[in-house]
Amino acid sequence: MKSNALYVKYGLLIGVALIGYFLLIRLVGLHDNHWLRVLNGVIIAYGIYAVIKKKKNIEKDAFEYFSGFATGILTGVIATFIFVLFMGIYLFHIDPPFAEMLMEYLAGAGGPEILLLILAIEGVSSSVILSLTFMQKFKVSRNVSDESLTI
């Protein structure tokens, strides 16, 4: 598999996992508990970690910081787009009362479309932060080793 196609594959997988998780908590009636959304972050974090690790394993010595960072961000953006698209369909066509209930938390913040904007900003910003965080583990160190300092 080409390393450039990784972010599409993992972005789709993360997006499907987010949708599956939402539908699962909806099925058990816990979709109105906003604290369960924390697990969305865990799903995204695992996916971004996995795609950066996979890219580093494929590219080996050719792996560069920006390449891994961009892969993490693009993966998160694709996953976010898929999830926001699903939530738009869900909130406006399948369960409009759920959108109204969520809007009670955002009194005076605009129409229900603001919910999708919030999801998009949250997804993209967490993708950037997680990619930066994970690249600290995967980057190639340029530090001088202690052995090379001995005279």
N, C-alpha and C positions, 0 to 999 in steps of 0.2 A: 504494500500500500504506500502510495506517495505520502510523504509527511505533510504536504500541503492540504491533503484531503482529510487529515485527522480532525481538524476543528469542525468540519461539517458533520462528520460521523458522530463525534462526541457531543456536539451541540444538539443534534437530533436526539441522541440518547438521553441527554440531560433534560431536554424539553419534554420528552415522553415520560420520563421518570417524575418530573414535576406535575404533569397532568395526572398521571396515575396516582401520585400521592394525594393530590387535591381530591380526586374522585373517591379515593379510599376514605379520607376523613369526612367527605360529604356523605358517603354511604352510611357511616356510623353516626352521623349527626353532629360531628364536632367541627364542622367547617366555619362556625361562627366564633370559635376560640382562636383569637389572633396570636396567641403564644405558640400555637402549633406551627405557625409559619416559620419559626426558627429552624425547623427541620428542612425547609426549602434551602436555607443557607448551607446546611450540611450536604444536601444533595449536590448543589452547585459546587461547593468546595471539593467534594470528592471527585467530581467530573473534571474540574479544572486541574486538580493535582494529577489525576490519571493521564490526561491528555499531554501535559507538560512532561511527565515522566516518560510516556511512550515516545514523544518526539525526541527527547534526549537519548533514549535507547536506540532509536532509528538513526539519528544523525551522528551519534558518538562524538568524535573529536571535532566535527564540524558544527556542533551545537553552539549557538550564540545566544547571548542574553536577550537581545531584542526579538529574535526568532521565537524563543519560548514564551516571552512576555506577550507578543502579538498573538500567538496561538491560544494562550489562555484567554485573552480578551475576546478574540473572535469566537471562540467556543461559547463563552458566556453570553455574548451578544446574540448569537444564533439561538441558544436555549431561551434567552429572555424573549426574543421576538416570537418564538413558537408559543411560549406560555402566555404572553400578553395577547396574542391572537386568539388563543383558546379562551382566555378569561373574558375577552371582549364578546365573543359569541355566547359564552355562558351567562355573563352578567346582563346582557341586553336582550337575549333571545330565549334562554332556557329558564333563568331564575331571576327576573328583574326585582322581586322583593328583596333578594339578597343584596343587590346593589344599593337599594334604598336603605337597608339596615346598615351597610357599611358607610353610607353617606352621613348617617347620624353622627358618626365619630368626626366627620370633617365639616361640621356645620359652617356654612358660609364660604366654603372653599371652592365653589363652582359646581358644575354639573357632574353627573356620574362619570363622564369621560376623564375626570381628574384621577379616578381610581386607576385607569390604565396608564396614565402618565406616571403616577407614583410607582406602579409596578415596574415600568420601563426604567425609570431612574434608579430605583432600588436594585434591579437586576444588573444594569450596566455598571453602576458604581461598585457593587460587590464583586463583579467580575474583575474590574481594574485592581481593587484592593487585594483580592485573593491571588491574582496573577503576580502582582508585585511581591506579595508575601511568599508564595511558593518559589518564585525565581531566586529568592535568597538561599534556598536549599539547593536548587539545581544549577545555579550559575557556576562557571568555572572560576575558581579562586585565582587571583593575580597576586596574592600575598607572598612575600618572601618567606621561605621555610626557615625554621630555626637552624637546621643543618647548614644552610648556605651562609649563615652569619658567622659561623665559627672560623677563626683565623688560625 
